[in-house]
Amino acid sequence: MMLANSVLIIDDDPTQVAIMKAYFMSLSVAEVKGTSNAAEALSFINKHNQNIDLIVSDLQMPEMDGVEFLRHLSNLRYAGKIAIISGVKSDILEHAARLAKMHSLNFIGQVSKPVTKSALDIVFLKVEHSKLSPKRQDDYFICQNDFSKAMRNDEIEPYYQPKIDVKTGRVIGAEALVRWHKPDVGFVSPEVLIKFAENNGRIEELTFHLFNKTIKSVVEFLQIEPDQVFATNLSPVMAKNLALPDQLLGRIRAHGLKPENFSFEVTENNVLNLDVTTLEVLSRLRILEFDVAIDDFGTGSSNIQTLRDFPYSELKIDRAFVSNATSNVFSEETVRAAVSLSHERGMKIVAEGVEDIETLQFIRNQGIEYAQGYLFSKALSHDDYIDFIKTNLTGFDLEAMLSAA
């Protein structure tokens, strides 16, 4: 099925334009044009109306929004297909879709941001949702008593996934990941655990529990290799706590440690709102010389505006894009766009999900500084991480790894 010969993408976020261009290029669309301005798009359509098979438009744009654009497009009697991709609330998206149909436009569907390939495939390739979401067994259900008992019995602990400098091969630290081994069940899904904690008002309790255990481990880790940085995940919910920077600083100083050895990764599973409290908390963490990273970039609510609004020092590109970057144009262009934006902002970059030599070579070529993934190590217990550091004190011989591939 031929989707289109020519596509016009209208979005004021260059990241989204780049991602959408990559998606359509992967479908062998002959001509893909992008613009950040609806008025400019209308001028182009006025000249090339019959040659544009598909228009993909955002709704929130300066000067002329997407709803006004639909009216002008109808006046031009545009006969090609049109789709809407936007981060507005779902009800507004539905009303815009209804409006497009009322304008007698050939409307084919809408996608909420952040976009995923599966969501795009549903609209543009008419792939059934059921084929993209295979059923799986339900994860373990957590109740309040289970969680409280696990905390009392010290069943929940951090595991450490190493981060590697992709130029030198040195181990530069690790990310502390939550692990819960329930004696009568086995390992409980970290995603389910975190979701439970956030939905039941216990995420701060869980975070400080993990942070305290990480601090004690870091004291030992730094005795072996002093120049390391250890990251802890931070829910956006906790960015509402004005006392948070002082609480974190006090805990590490009580163990004789320095902020330079710690990083906080703000997860995107909840939207981080730009408000005076959140901005103060994150800014103070940076002033205190903690690193602050945006985690899983590309899968949550972040975009170029997020990078501009918040004082991040590091960006982590999600494994869903990194692991497919050498085989999928959509993922490749997403990584390239993230790298360009991050370096423009003076941010360091971590690529998650580096599992083979081809991916390692790709991220090195893109100028990405650090890597995490099974090519180097899975997440390790306290004792296993100590063994890992001792074994790799001189770092990985990346040149030998690449030449042997």
C-alpha positions as CSV (number, residue, x, y, z in Angstrom):
1,M,0.0,0.0,0.0
2,M,1.4,3.4,-1.0
3,L,0.8,5.9,1.8
4,A,1.8,9.0,-0.2
5,N,4.4,10.4,-2.6
6,S,4.7,13.7,-0.8
7,V,4.2,14.7,2.8
8,L,4.2,18.1,4.4
9,I,4.9,18.3,8.2
10,I,3.9,21.4,10.1
11,D,5.3,21.7,13.7
12,D,7.2,24.5,15.5
13,D,9.3,21.9,17.4
14,P,12.2,20.9,15.2
15,T,12.6,17.7,17.1
16,Q,9.1,16.6,16.1
17,V,9.7,17.6,12.5
18,A,12.9,15.6,12.4
19,I,11.2,12.5,14.0
20,M,8.3,12.7,11.6
21,K,10.5,13.1,8.6
22,A,12.4,10.0,9.6
23,Y,9.2,8.0,10.0
24,F,8.0,8.8,6.5
25,M,11.4,8.3,5.0
26,S,11.4,4.8,6.5
27,L,8.2,4.2,4.6
28,S,9.9,5.2,1.3
29,V,7.9,8.4,0.8
30,A,9.6,10.2,-2.1
31,E,9.3,13.8,-0.8
32,V,9.0,14.9,2.8
33,K,9.0,18.6,3.6
34,G,8.9,20.2,7.1
35,T,8.0,23.7,8.2
36,S,7.5,25.4,11.6
37,N,5.0,27.9,10.5
38,A,1.4,27.3,9.4
39,A,1.3,30.5,7.3
40,E,4.4,29.4,5.4
41,A,2.7,26.0,4.9
42,L,-0.4,27.6,3.5
43,S,1.8,29.6,1.0
44,F,3.5,26.4,-0.1
45,I,0.2,24.5,-0.4
46,N,-1.3,27.3,-2.5
47,K,1.5,26.8,-5.0
48,H,1.8,23.0,-4.9
49,N,-1.7,21.9,-3.8
50,Q,-2.1,19.0,-6.2
51,N,1.3,17.6,-5.5
52,I,0.9,17.2,-1.7
53,D,-0.7,13.9,-0.8
54,L,-0.6,14.2,3.0
55,I,-0.4,17.0,5.5
56,V,0.6,16.3,9.1
57,S,-0.1,19.3,11.4
58,D,0.4,20.2,15.0
59,L,-2.3,22.3,16.8
60,Q,-0.3,24.5,19.1
61,M,1.8,26.8,17.0
62,P,2.7,30.6,17.1
63,E,1.1,33.1,14.8
64,M,-1.5,30.7,13.4
65,D,-2.6,27.6,15.4
66,G,-3.7,24.3,13.9
67,V,-7.4,24.9,14.2
68,E,-7.2,28.1,12.2
69,F,-5.0,26.4,9.7
70,L,-7.8,23.8,9.1
71,R,-10.2,26.6,8.1
72,H,-7.7,28.1,5.6
73,L,-6.9,24.6,4.3
74,S,-10.6,24.0,3.6
75,N,-10.8,27.4,1.8
76,L,-8.0,26.2,-0.5
77,R,-10.1,23.1,-1.3
78,Y,-7.2,20.9,-0.4
79,A,-8.1,17.4,-1.5
80,G,-5.2,15.3,0.0
81,K,-5.1,13.5,3.3
82,I,-4.6,15.3,6.6
83,A,-3.7,14.1,10.1
84,I,-3.2,15.9,13.4
85,I,-0.4,15.2,15.9
86,S,-0.4,17.3,19.0
87,G,0.2,17.4,22.7
88,V,-3.1,19.1,23.6
89,K,-5.6,17.4,25.9
90,S,-7.4,14.5,24.4
91,D,-10.8,16.2,24.3
92,I,-9.3,19.2,22.3
93,L,-7.7,16.7,20.0
94,E,-11.1,15.0,19.4
95,H,-12.8,18.4,18.8
96,A,-10.1,19.4,16.2
97,A,-10.6,16.0,14.5
98,R,-14.3,16.7,14.3
99,L,-13.7,20.2,13.0
100,A,-11.5,18.8,10.2
101,K,-14.3,16.5,9.1
102,M,-16.8,19.4,9.3
103,H,-14.6,21.3,6.9
104,S,-14.9,18.4,4.5
105,L,-11.2,17.7,4.7
106,N,-10.0,14.1,4.0
107,F,-9.1,13.6,7.7
108,I,-7.4,10.2,8.4
109,G,-6.6,10.3,12.1
110,Q,-5.0,12.0,15.1
111,V,-2.0,11.0,17.3
112,S,-1.2,12.4,20.8
113,K,2.3,13.5,21.6
114,P,4.8,12.1,22.5
115,V,4.5,10.0,19.3
116,T,5.4,6.4,19.1
117,K,5.9,4.3,16.0
118,S,3.1,2.0,16.9
119,A,0.6,5.0,17.2
120,L,1.8,6.4,13.9
121,D,1.4,3.0,12.2
122,I,-2.2,2.8,13.4
123,V,-3.1,6.1,11.6
124,F,-0.8,5.9,8.6
125,L,-0.6,2.2,7.9
126,K,-4.0,1.3,9.4
127,V,-2.3,-1.4,11.6
128,E,-4.8,-2.8,14.1
129,H,-4.0,-1.7,17.7
130,S,-4.4,-5.3,18.9
131,K,-1.5,-6.4,16.7
132,L,0.8,-3.9,18.3
133,S,-0.2,-4.7,21.9
134,P,0.2,-8.4,22.6
135,K,-1.4,-9.7,25.8
136,R,0.8,-10.6,28.7
137,Q,0.3,-12.0,32.1
138,D,-0.7,-9.5,34.7
139,D,2.1,-8.2,36.9
140,Y,2.1,-8.8,40.6
141,F,-0.5,-6.7,42.4
142,I,1.0,-4.6,45.2
143,C,-1.0,-3.6,48.3
144,Q,0.0,-1.1,51.1
145,N,0.8,-3.9,53.5
146,D,3.1,-5.6,51.0
147,F,5.0,-2.4,50.4
148,S,5.3,-1.6,54.1
149,K,6.5,-5.1,54.9
150,A,9.1,-5.0,52.1
151,M,10.5,-1.7,53.4
152,R,10.7,-3.0,57.0
153,N,12.4,-6.2,55.9
154,D,14.8,-4.4,53.6
155,E,13.6,-6.4,50.5
156,I,13.8,-3.3,48.2
157,E,17.4,-2.3,47.2
158,P,19.3,-0.6,44.5
159,Y,21.1,-2.4,41.7
160,Y,23.8,-0.5,39.8
161,Q,24.0,-0.4,36.0
162,P,27.4,0.9,34.9
163,K,27.9,3.9,32.7
164,I,30.8,3.9,30.2
165,D,32.7,6.7,28.6
166,V,32.5,5.8,24.9
167,K,35.8,7.6,24.1
168,T,38.0,6.2,26.8
169,G,36.1,3.0,27.8
170,R,36.3,4.0,31.5
171,V,33.6,3.2,34.0
172,I,32.4,6.6,35.1
173,G,29.7,5.5,37.5
174,A,26.3,3.9,37.5
175,E,22.6,4.4,37.7
176,A,20.9,3.0,40.8
177,L,17.9,1.0,39.7
178,V,15.2,-0.2,42.1
179,R,14.9,-4.0,42.7
180,W,12.4,-5.8,44.9
181,H,12.9,-9.5,45.5
182,K,9.8,-10.7,47.3
183,P,10.6,-14.1,48.9
184,D,7.3,-15.8,47.9
185,V,7.1,-14.2,44.4
186,G,10.5,-13.4,43.1
187,F,11.5,-10.1,41.5
188,V,8.6,-7.7,41.2
189,S,8.5,-5.5,38.1
190,P,10.2,-2.1,38.9
191,E,7.7,-0.3,36.7
192,V,4.8,-1.7,38.8
193,L,6.5,-0.9,42.0
194,I,7.2,2.7,41.0
195,K,3.7,3.2,39.7
196,F,2.3,1.9,42.9
197,A,4.5,4.3,45.0
198,E,3.6,7.3,42.9
199,N,-0.2,6.5,42.9
200,N,-0.3,5.9,46.6
201,G,1.8,8.8,48.0
202,R,4.8,6.7,48.8
203,I,7.3,7.7,46.1
204,E,9.2,10.0,48.4
205,E,9.6,7.2,51.0
206,L,10.8,4.8,48.3
207,T,13.2,7.3,46.8
208,F,14.8,8.2,50.1
209,H,15.1,4.6,51.0
210,L,17.0,3.8,47.8
211,F,19.1,7.0,48.1
212,N,20.2,6.2,51.7
213,K,21.2,2.7,50.6
214,T,23.0,4.1,47.5
215,I,24.9,6.6,49.7
216,K,26.3,3.8,51.9
217,S,27.3,1.8,48.8
218,V,29.0,4.8,47.2
219,V,31.2,5.2,50.2
220,E,32.7,1.8,49.4
221,F,32.6,2.3,45.6
222,L,34.6,5.5,45.8
223,Q,37.3,3.9,47.9
224,I,38.1,1.7,44.8
225,E,37.6,4.3,42.1
226,P,37.1,7.9,43.4
227,D,36.0,9.7,40.2
228,Q,32.6,8.2,39.7
229,V,29.1,9.6,39.6
230,F,26.0,7.7,40.8
231,A,22.5,8.5,39.5
232,T,19.2,8.2,41.4
233,N,15.8,8.5,39.7
234,L,13.7,11.4,40.9
235,S,9.9,11.5,40.3
236,P,8.5,14.9,39.2
237,V,6.3,14.7,42.2
238,M,9.3,15.3,44.4
239,A,10.3,18.4,42.6
240,K,7.4,20.1,44.5
241,N,9.3,19.8,47.7
242,L,11.3,23.0,48.4
243,A,13.3,21.3,51.2
244,L,14.5,18.5,48.8
245,P,17.9,20.0,47.8
246,D,18.9,20.6,51.5
247,Q,17.6,17.1,52.5
248,L,19.7,15.4,49.8
249,L,22.8,17.5,50.5
250,G,22.6,16.8,54.2
251,R,22.4,13.1,53.7
252,I,25.5,12.9,51.5
253,R,27.5,15.3,53.7
254,A,26.7,13.1,56.8
255,H,28.7,10.4,55.0
256,G,31.6,12.7,54.0
257,L,30.6,12.7,50.3
258,K,30.3,15.5,47.7
259,P,27.5,16.5,45.4
260,E,29.8,16.0,42.4
261,N,29.5,12.3,42.9
262,F,25.7,12.3,42.5
263,S,23.2,12.8,39.7
264,F,19.4,12.9,39.8
265,E,17.5,11.6,36.8
266,V,14.0,13.2,36.4
267,T,11.7,10.5,35.0
268,E,9.1,11.4,32.4
269,N,6.3,9.1,33.5
270,N,4.6,12.2,35.0
271,V,4.6,15.7,33.4
272,L,7.0,18.1,34.9
273,N,5.2,21.4,35.0
274,L,7.0,24.7,34.7
275,D,6.2,26.4,38.0
276,V,8.1,28.5,40.5
277,T,8.6,25.6,42.9
278,T,9.8,23.0,40.4
279,L,12.2,25.5,38.8
280,E,13.6,26.5,42.2
281,V,14.2,22.9,43.3
282,L,16.0,21.9,40.1
283,S,18.0,25.1,39.9
284,R,19.1,24.7,43.5
285,L,20.2,21.1,42.8
286,R,22.4,22.4,40.0
287,I,23.8,25.3,42.2
288,L,24.7,22.7,44.8
289,E,26.7,21.0,42.0
290,F,24.5,18.0,41.6
291,D,24.0,16.9,38.0
292,V,20.3,16.8,36.9
293,A,19.4,14.6,33.9
294,I,16.2,14.2,31.9
295,D,15.6,10.5,31.8
296,D,14.2,8.4,28.9
297,F,14.1,11.4,26.5
298,G,11.7,10.7,23.6
299,T,9.2,8.5,25.4
300,G,7.5,11.0,27.8
301,S,6.4,14.6,27.7
302,S,9.7,16.3,26.9
303,N,10.5,18.3,23.8
304,I,12.7,21.2,22.8
305,Q,10.7,23.5,25.1
306,T,11.4,21.2,28.1
307,L,15.2,21.4,27.5
308,R,14.9,25.2,27.4
309,D,12.7,25.6,30.4
310,F,14.5,23.4,32.9
311,P,18.2,23.5,34.1
312,Y,19.2,20.0,33.0
313,S,22.9,19.2,32.6
314,E,22.4,15.7,31.0
315,L,20.0,14.0,28.7
316,K,19.4,10.2,28.5
317,I,18.1,8.8,25.3
318,D,15.7,6.0,25.8
319,R,16.7,2.4,24.9
320,A,13.7,2.1,22.6
321,F,15.4,4.5,20.2
322,V,19.1,3.6,20.8
323,S,18.8,-0.2,20.4
324,N,17.0,0.3,17.0
325,A,19.1,3.2,15.7
326,T,21.2,1.1,13.3
327,S,18.2,-0.7,11.8
328,N,15.3,1.8,11.9
329,V,15.4,5.3,10.3
330,F,12.8,6.6,12.7
331,S,14.9,5.7,15.7
332,E,18.1,6.9,14.1
333,E,16.7,10.3,13.4
334,T,15.3,10.6,16.9
335,V,18.7,10.0,18.3
336,R,20.3,12.5,15.9
337,A,17.7,15.1,16.9
338,A,18.3,14.5,20.6
339,V,22.1,14.8,20.2
340,S,21.8,18.1,18.2
341,L,19.5,19.7,20.7
342,S,21.5,18.5,23.7
343,H,24.8,19.7,22.4
344,E,23.3,23.0,21.5
345,R,22.3,23.4,25.2
346,G,25.7,22.2,26.4
347,M,24.3,19.0,27.9
348,K,26.1,15.7,28.2
349,I,24.3,12.7,26.7
350,V,23.8,9.1,27.9
351,A,22.6,6.4,25.4
352,E,20.6,3.7,27.1
353,G,20.2,0.2,25.7
354,V,23.7,-0.2,24.0
355,E,23.7,-4.0,23.4
356,D,26.0,-4.5,20.4
357,I,29.1,-3.2,18.7
358,E,27.1,-1.6,15.8
359,T,25.2,0.5,18.2
360,L,28.4,1.5,20.1
361,Q,30.0,2.6,16.8
362,F,26.8,4.6,15.9
363,I,26.6,6.5,19.2
364,R,30.4,7.3,19.1
365,N,29.9,8.7,15.6
366,Q,27.1,10.9,16.9
367,G,29.3,12.4,19.6
368,I,27.4,10.8,22.5
369,E,29.5,10.8,25.6
370,Y,28.3,7.9,27.7
371,A,26.6,4.5,27.3
372,Q,24.6,2.1,29.4
373,G,23.6,-1.4,28.2
374,Y,24.2,-5.1,28.2
375,L,27.2,-4.8,25.9
376,F,29.0,-3.7,29.0
377,S,26.9,-5.0,31.9
378,K,23.4,-5.6,33.3
379,A,22.4,-3.9,36.6
380,L,24.5,-5.4,39.4
381,S,24.1,-5.9,43.1
382,H,26.3,-4.1,45.6
383,D,28.9,-6.8,45.7
384,D,28.8,-7.6,42.0
385,Y,29.4,-3.9,41.2
386,I,32.5,-3.9,43.4
387,D,33.8,-6.8,41.5
388,F,32.9,-5.1,38.2
389,I,34.9,-1.9,39.2
390,K,37.9,-3.9,40.3
391,T,37.9,-6.0,37.1
392,N,37.6,-2.9,34.9
393,L,39.8,-0.3,36.6
394,T,41.6,0.5,33.4
395,G,38.4,0.6,31.4
396,F,37.2,-1.4,28.4
397,D,39.4,-1.6,25.3
398,L,36.8,-0.1,22.9
399,E,39.1,0.0,19.9
400,A,39.8,-3.7,20.3
401,M,36.1,-4.4,20.6
402,L,35.3,-2.4,17.5
403,S,38.0,-3.9,15.4
404,A,37.1,-7.4,16.4
405,A,33.5,-7.0,15.3
